[in-house]
Amino acid sequence: MKIIILGAGQVGTSVAESLLSESNDITVVDNDVENLYTLQERLDLRVVTGNAASPSILEAAGAPDADLLIAVTQSDQTNLCACKTAKTLFNVPTRIARLRSADYADHPELLNENNFAVDHSICPEQIVTEYISKLIEFPEALQVLEFAMGMVTMIAVKAFDGGLLVGKPLKTMPQRLPNVEARVAAIFRREQPIAPTGDTVIESGDEVFLIAATTHIRKVMSELRRMDQPIRRVIIAGGGNIGYRLAKAIEGSVKVKLIEQNRNRAEFLAGKLEHALVLRGDGTDEALLETEGIEGTDMFLALTNDEEDNIMSASLAKQMGARRTLALINRRSYVDLVQGGHIDIAISPAQTSIGQLLARVRRGDVAAVHSLRRGAAEALEVVAHGDAKHCKVIGRKIEEIDLPEGTTIAAIVRPTGHSRTEYRELIPYEVPIHEVIIAHHDTVIRAEDHVIVFCTNKKLVSKVEKLFQVGWGFF
């Protein structure tokens, strides 16, 4: 696939890294010459210097025969203009735009074919906000991922001594969780993946990926470790887009204090937030943290635009008694370095938000993609189409499918053929009913199943996509 990426920032670079590993032809466009050539030295791709929305620059980047345009510059206006230009002048088939402003979500008609011609839009800040909100809801988790319209949840947790399943084989799970279907999709021990079988024994310190119906996930988690107390008191350092969005999202359910250094921004936040307390100051100020009761804080979130400040403030907060800390860190090497010490969770915004982009690029009908373990692994939700004659997975038991080593089919969401009536503004709608099936070796995949696949290495994704491809004779 020939792909043009506009913007060589953190998001654009992460997308390029992910897509290059799948034999795509990538061209990156940016105004920053030094940044582009640093990228070109590290990755096997083309670069073009210039204004990403300029017709001549898009032509030089190969827009006339491109399959996909991904506009992820820092400017919403540039991204929108580039999509319109790519459609009107070069008829690029698929166009994706990063939009940071929430205003466009309120006016989706601006993005349609007759206006800015954006096929899909993403807002990384909102994706990260929702991601962190889930971690506040599940304080024991390292990652919380949803599939199939929220019906299935996959959670990554670190196993600790005291969990009921630690030190026992996985085949004992049904005895300990009667009437609850769940599965361990993957285990990482000392950074190496372990293929889980019934005889696999979870050890303290293992990073375990659990999958279950969303209604059962909390009960399943209790098998691995003692449940933490709910998060009730939160301090956020940084009132930028993510800090503000998060405070707005959670201020009704938890007690929030938000620290912002810039006076004008602090005044803006105080006027917009209804329940959160806005403090003007520095998140690395030890006296301020002590005054605001850091020792009684359930979670400290360092969300400024400066990753060094985030590392320092989160580490300081942990040392001063915060129960759990999270830091926003752009460089992936930093994430691996700091997580698990004074910082409980380190998040790379680019890696967190990349899944929505990848779902649009994957071959076949991919409903969702989640990047796991800082981009090293992936979980896919793939829709099975066709029939047993034209698709290699339909009508077969999972044990009969030639899955690449390191790949696990963890769960299936299946349409039941029935529906229920829901009302929106007094208007009735028929909503299809689905069932969640936790996959076993003898589970048979049917057409239109949403199949959730875990890949311990993202290089396995292309092989999984080929398995689900439908032969031409079907059409």
C-alpha positions in Angstrom: 0.0 0.0 0.0 1.3 3.5 -0.9 0.8 5.8 2.1 1.5 9.5 2.6 1.9 10.7 6.2 1.6 14.5 6.8 3.5 15.5 9.9 6.6 14.0 11.4 5.7 14.6 15.0 5.2 11.8 17.6 2.0 10.5 16.1 3.3 10.6 12.5 6.5 8.9 13.5 4.8 6.2 15.4 2.4 5.5 12.5 5.3 5.3 10.1 7.2 2.9 12.3 4.1 0.6 12.6 3.2 0.6 9.0 6.8 0.2 7.6 7.0 -3.2 9.3 4.2 -4.4 7.1 6.0 -3.7 3.7 4.1 -0.5 2.9 5.6 2.3 0.7 5.7 5.3 3.1 6.3 9.0 2.3 6.4 11.5 5.2 5.9 15.3 4.6 6.9 18.0 7.1 8.3 21.5 7.2 11.1 20.6 9.6 14.0 19.5 7.4 16.2 18.3 10.3 13.4 16.3 11.8 12.7 14.6 8.4 16.2 13.6 7.7 16.7 12.2 11.2 13.6 10.1 10.5 14.9 9.0 7.1 18.2 7.9 8.6 16.4 5.7 11.1 13.6 4.3 8.8 13.4 3.2 5.2 11.0 5.8 3.8 10.8 8.8 1.6 10.6 12.3 2.9 9.4 15.6 1.3 9.9 19.0 2.8 7.2 21.6 2.6 3.7 22.7 3.4 1.6 19.6 3.8 -1.5 21.2 2.3 0.2 22.5 -0.8 -0.9 20.8 -4.1 2.7 20.8 -5.4 4.1 19.2 -2.2 1.3 16.6 -2.2 2.1 15.8 -5.9 5.8 15.5 -5.1 4.9 13.1 -2.3 3.1 10.8 -4.7 -0.5 11.8 -4.2 -1.6 10.9 -7.8 -1.1 7.2 -7.1 -1.4 7.1 -3.3 -3.8 4.7 -1.6 -4.0 6.5 1.7 -3.4 9.9 3.1 -2.9 10.3 6.9 -2.8 14.0 7.9 -1.5 14.3 11.5 0.2 17.7 11.6 -0.3 19.9 14.7 -2.6 22.1 12.7 -6.3 21.1 12.2 -6.6 23.6 9.4 -3.6 22.1 7.5 -5.0 18.6 8.0 -8.4 19.5 6.7 -7.1 21.5 3.7 -4.7 18.6 2.8 -7.6 16.1 2.8 -9.7 18.3 0.6 -6.8 18.9 -1.8 -5.9 15.2 -1.9 -9.5 14.3 -2.8 -10.2 17.1 -5.3 -7.0 17.2 -7.3 -5.6 13.6 -6.9 -8.6 11.5 -5.9 -6.7 9.8 -3.1 -9.1 6.9 -2.1 -8.9 7.2 1.7 -8.1 10.3 3.8 -7.6 10.4 7.6 -7.3 13.6 9.6 -6.1 14.4 13.1 -8.4 17.0 14.6 -7.5 18.4 18.0 -10.4 20.8 18.3 -13.6 19.4 19.7 -15.7 21.8 17.6 -15.5 19.6 14.5 -17.1 16.7 16.4 -20.2 18.9 16.9 -20.4 19.6 13.2 -19.6 16.3 11.4 -21.2 17.5 8.2 -18.1 19.7 7.7 -16.1 16.5 7.1 -18.2 14.9 4.5 -17.4 14.4 0.8 -18.8 17.8 -0.3 -16.8 19.8 2.3 -13.4 18.8 3.7 -13.6 15.2 2.4 -12.3 13.5 5.5 -13.2 9.8 5.6 -12.1 9.3 9.2 -11.0 11.7 11.9 -9.1 11.0 15.1 -8.5 13.1 18.2 -5.4 11.7 20.0 -6.0 13.9 23.1 -9.6 12.5 23.5 -8.4 9.0 23.0 -5.7 9.4 25.7 -8.3 11.0 28.0 -10.6 8.0 27.6 -7.7 5.6 28.1 -6.7 7.3 31.4 -10.3 7.4 32.6 -10.4 3.6 32.3 -7.2 3.3 34.3 -8.8 5.4 37.0 -11.9 3.1 36.9 -9.6 0.0 37.2 -6.7 1.1 39.4 -5.1 -2.4 39.4 -4.6 -2.3 35.6 -1.7 -1.4 33.4 -3.9 -1.2 30.3 -7.7 -1.4 29.7 -8.9 -2.1 26.2 -12.5 -2.5 24.9 -13.7 -4.4 21.9 -17.0 -5.0 20.1 -18.8 -1.8 21.2 -17.6 -2.2 24.8 -19.0 -5.8 25.2 -15.5 -7.3 25.7 -12.7 -6.0 27.8 -9.0 -6.9 27.9 -7.0 -5.9 30.8 -3.3 -6.1 31.4 -2.3 -6.5 35.1 0.9 -7.4 37.0 0.4 -10.5 39.0 1.3 -10.1 42.7 1.6 -12.6 45.6 -1.8 -13.1 47.1 -3.8 -13.4 43.9 -5.9 -16.6 44.0 -4.5 -17.8 40.6 -0.8 -17.0 41.2 1.2 -20.2 41.6 -1.6 -22.3 40.2 -2.2 -23.7 36.6 -4.6 -21.8 34.4 -6.8 -24.9 34.0 -8.0 -24.3 37.6 -9.7 -21.0 36.5 -13.1 -22.5 35.9 -13.2 -24.0 39.4 -12.3 -20.6 40.9 -14.7 -18.6 38.6 -17.9 -20.7 38.4 -20.4 -19.4 35.8 -17.8 -16.8 34.5 -16.1 -17.3 31.2 -12.6 -15.8 30.9 -9.3 -16.4 29.3 -5.7 -15.5 29.7 -4.8 -14.3 26.2 -1.1 -13.8 26.8 1.6 -13.7 29.5 4.9 -11.7 29.5 7.5 -12.9 31.9 10.7 -10.9 32.2 9.7 -9.1 29.0 9.4 -12.4 27.0 6.0 -13.8 25.8 4.8 -17.1 27.1 2.1 -19.0 25.2 -0.6 -19.8 27.8 -1.8 -23.4 28.1 -3.9 -25.1 30.7 -0.7 -26.2 32.6 0.9 -22.7 32.6 1.4 -21.4 36.1 1.3 -17.6 36.6 4.2 -16.3 38.7 4.4 -13.1 40.7 5.6 -10.3 38.5 4.1 -11.7 35.3 2.3 -9.2 33.0 -1.0 -11.0 32.3 -3.5 -10.1 29.6 -7.0 -11.2 30.7 -10.1 -11.1 28.5 -13.7 -11.5 29.5 -17.2 -10.0 28.9 -17.1 -6.5 30.3 -19.7 -7.4 32.9 -17.4 -10.1 34.4 -14.0 -8.4 34.1 -13.7 -7.1 37.7 -14.5 -10.5 39.2 -11.9 -12.1 36.9 -9.2 -9.6 37.9 -9.6 -10.5 41.6 -8.2 -13.9 40.7 -4.8 -12.5 39.9 -4.3 -9.9 42.6 -5.9 -8.2 45.6 -8.2 -5.5 44.4 -7.1 -1.9 45.1 -9.2 0.6 46.8 -11.3 2.8 44.4 -9.7 6.0 43.2 -11.4 8.9 45.1 -8.8 11.7 45.2 -6.8 12.7 42.1 -4.2 15.4 41.5 -3.5 16.3 37.9 -0.3 18.3 37.0 -0.8 20.1 33.7 -3.9 21.8 32.4 -3.3 21.4 28.7 -5.8 19.7 26.4 -5.5 16.3 28.0 -5.4 17.5 31.6 -8.4 19.7 31.0 -10.4 17.0 29.2 -9.6 14.5 31.9 -10.6 16.8 34.7 -13.8 17.6 32.9 -14.6 13.9 32.4 -14.0 12.7 36.0 -14.7 15.8 38.2 -18.3 14.5 38.8 -17.2 11.2 40.2 -13.9 11.8 42.0 -12.3 14.7 43.9 -9.9 16.5 41.5 -7.2 19.1 42.0 -5.5 20.4 38.9 -2.2 22.2 39.0 -1.4 24.6 36.2 1.6 27.0 36.0 0.4 29.5 33.4 -1.8 32.2 35.1 -4.1 32.8 32.1 -4.6 29.1 31.5 -5.3 28.5 35.2 -8.0 31.2 35.1 -9.5 29.7 32.0 -9.6 26.2 33.6 -11.2 27.6 36.8 -14.0 29.1 34.7 -14.6 25.9 32.8 -14.5 23.3 35.5 -17.4 23.0 37.9 -16.1 20.9 40.7 -12.3 20.5 40.2 -10.1 22.8 42.3 -7.6 24.7 40.0 -4.2 25.6 41.6 -1.6 27.8 40.0 1.8 26.3 40.6 4.4 23.7 39.5 3.8 20.0 39.8 7.4 19.5 40.9 7.0 21.9 43.8 7.4 19.7 46.9 5.9 22.3 49.2 2.8 22.7 47.1 2.3 18.9 46.9 2.7 18.6 50.6 0.2 21.4 51.2 -2.4 19.8 48.9 -2.2 16.5 50.7 -0.2 14.3 48.3 0.2 11.6 51.0 -3.6 11.1 50.9 -3.9 11.1 47.1 -5.0 7.9 45.4 -3.6 8.9 42.0 -1.2 11.5 40.7 -1.3 12.2 37.0 1.6 14.1 35.4 0.1 15.4 32.1 2.1 18.4 31.1 3.7 18.9 27.7 7.2 18.4 29.2 8.0 14.7 29.7 11.0 15.4 31.9 8.8 17.4 34.2 6.2 14.6 34.1 8.9 12.1 35.2 10.1 14.3 38.0 6.7 15.3 39.4 5.3 11.7 39.2 8.4 10.3 40.9 8.3 13.0 43.6 4.6 12.4 44.2 5.2 8.7 44.6 8.1 9.3 47.0 5.9 11.7 49.1 3.1 9.1 49.5 0.8 9.1 46.4 -0.7 5.6 46.1 -0.5 5.4 42.3 1.3 7.6 39.7 1.0 8.0 36.0 3.2 10.1 33.6 2.7 11.2 30.0 5.9 10.4 28.1 6.5 10.9 24.4 9.7 8.9 23.9 9.0 5.2 23.9 12.5 4.4 25.3 11.7 6.6 28.3 8.4 4.6 28.9 10.2 1.3 29.1 12.8 2.9 31.4 10.6 4.5 34.1 7.5 2.3 34.3 7.4 0.0 37.3 9.6 2.1 39.5 8.4 5.3 41.2 6.1 5.7 38.2 3.4 3.0 38.1 2.2 3.7 34.6 3.9 5.5 31.8 1.8 6.4 28.7 3.0 7.4 25.3 0.2 9.5 23.7 1.2 8.4 20.2 1.2 4.7 21.0 -2.1 5.0 22.9 -3.9 6.7 20.0 -2.3 4.8 17.1 -4.9 2.0 17.2 -7.7 4.0 15.6 -5.4 4.8 12.7 -4.2 1.2 12.3 -7.8 0.0 12.2 -8.3 2.0 9.1 -5.2 0.7 7.4 -5.4 -3.0 8.1 -6.4 -5.3 5.3 -9.8 -7.0 5.6 -12.6 -5.9 7.9 -10.8 -4.8 11.0 -13.2 -3.2 13.5 -10.6 -2.3 16.2 -6.8 -2.3 16.8 -5.1 -1.8 20.1 -1.3 -1.3 20.4 0.0 -3.2 23.4 3.3 -3.1 25.4 4.5 0.2 23.9 3.8 -0.9 20.3 5.5 -4.3 20.5 2.2 -6.3 20.4 -1.3 -5.9 19.0 -4.8 -7.0 19.7 -7.2 -7.0 16.7 -10.9 -7.3 16.3 -11.4 -8.9 12.9 -14.8 -9.6 11.3 -15.0 -13.0 9.6 -16.6 -12.9 6.2 -17.4 -15.4 3.5 -17.9 -19.2 3.9 -15.9 -22.3 4.7 -14.9 -22.7 1.0 -13.5 -19.2 0.6 -12.2 -18.2 4.0 -9.5 -20.2 6.0 -11.1 -19.6 9.4 -14.9 -20.0 8.9 -16.4 -23.4 9.8 -13.2 -24.5 11.5 -12.4 -25.2 15.1 -9.7 -22.9 16.5 -7.4 -25.9 16.9 -7.7 -26.6 13.1 -6.7 -23.1 12.1 -3.1 -22.6 11.1 -2.4 -19.7 13.5 1.1 -18.3 13.4 3.1 -19.0 16.6 2.6 -16.2 19.1 -1.0 -15.6 18.0 -4.1 -16.4 20.2 -7.8 -16.2 19.3 -9.1 -15.0 22.7 -12.8 -14.3 22.3 -15.6 -14.0 19.8 -18.6 -11.7 19.7 -21.4 -13.3 17.7 -24.7 -11.9 16.4 -27.6 -14.0 17.8 -30.1 -13.1 15.1 -32.3 -11.4 17.6 -32.8 -7.8 18.5 -34.1 -5.5 21.3 -36.0 -2.3 21.1 -34.3 0.9 22.4 -35.7 4.4 22.4 -33.8 7.5 21.5 -35.8 10.7 22.0 -39.0 8.6 22.0 -38.1 7.0 18.6 -37.8 3.2 18.7 -34.7 1.5 17.2 -34.0 -2.2 16.8 -30.6 -3.0 18.2 -29.0 -6.4 17.3 -28.2 -8.7 20.3 -24.7 -10.3 20.4 -23.2 -12.9 22.7 -19.7 -13.0 24.0 -17.9 -16.4 23.6 -14.6 -16.9 25.3 -12.6 -19.0 22.8 -11.5 -22.6 23.4 -9.7 -25.1 21.2 -13.0 -26.6 19.9 -14.8 -23.3 19.3 -16.0 -23.0 15.7 -15.8 -19.6 13.9 -18.8 -18.6 11.9 -19.4 -15.9 9.3 -19.9 -12.4 10.7 -18.2 -13.3 14.0 -16.1 -10.5 15.5 -12.9 -12.4 16.4 -10.5 -10.9 18.9 -6.9 -11.9 18.2 -3.9 -11.3 20.3 -0.5 -11.1 18.6 2.6 -11.1 20.9 4.6 -9.5 18.0 3.1 -6.9 15.6 5.0 -8.6 12.7 2.4 -11.4 13.0 -0.5 -9.1 12.1 -0.1 -9.5 8.3 -0.3 -13.3 8.6 -3.5 -13.0 10.6 -5.0 -10.7 8.0 -4.3 -13.2 5.3 -6.0 -15.9 7.3 -9.2 -13.8 7.4 -9.1 -12.7 3.7 -12.0 -13.9 1.5 -11.1 -15.7 -1.7 -12.2 -13.9 -5.0 -14.5 -16.8 -5.9 -16.9 -15.8 -3.1 -17.9 -12.5 -4.6 
